[in-house]
Structures are given as structure tokens and as C-alpha cells.
Amino acid sequence: MGWDVVPVSSGLEALEQASSSEFGVILLDVMMPEMDGPTTFEKLREIPEASGTPVLLLTAKTQQSDLDAYEAAGVNGTIQKPFDPMTLGNQMAQALGWTE
């Protein structure tokens, strides 16, 4: 599966990009400068262009209570760190149920 990637360096930059472009999926790190991933996710849901876009969180916070909180917030899935950059695309597709 091929991905077109638009890298951003903060949650605020992610919000700017999401309000001006359409994306098939958004991957957010839980720990980001200026605004963390869960807060960015909440703000994304307020942007009409991004409100229905699937969002995955990348995290080293792997306690079940953290994962349950992300799921309860409506995040479409989590990818746990450390991860292999060579298989990240496949992990994303699997987390979204886009693979068999």
C-alpha cells in the first residue's frame, strides 16, 4: 500500500493542514510540541474537512488504561512504539481494518 505523506512538526501545524487539505488518514504522535496527540484529535473533530477522517495515535504509552482512553475518545486505532518504519504503512492499514 502506498501513502502520500504530509509531515508536520506540531499539533497546531496538523490542524492548519487538516483545515486546508483532505486526507485519507491522520497519524498523530501522542507526545507532540505545543499540543499533544489526543488534544489535537479533539480539535480535528471540530474541523469540518477533517471531522470524518480516520485518526491513529502513535504512542509509547501502552498501559491498557491509556489505550482504553484513546479508544473511548473515538480514535480509530493505536500503533505502539517502538515501531518499524519499513512496516508502518502496513501497521496503519491493519489498525484501520484495510487489510485482510
Secondary structure, 3 states (H helix, E strand, C coil): CCCCCCCCCCHHHHHHHHHHCCCCCEEEECCCCCCCHHHHHHHHCCCCCCCCCCEEEEECCCCHHHHHHHHHHCCCEEEECCCCCCCHHHHHHHHCCCCC
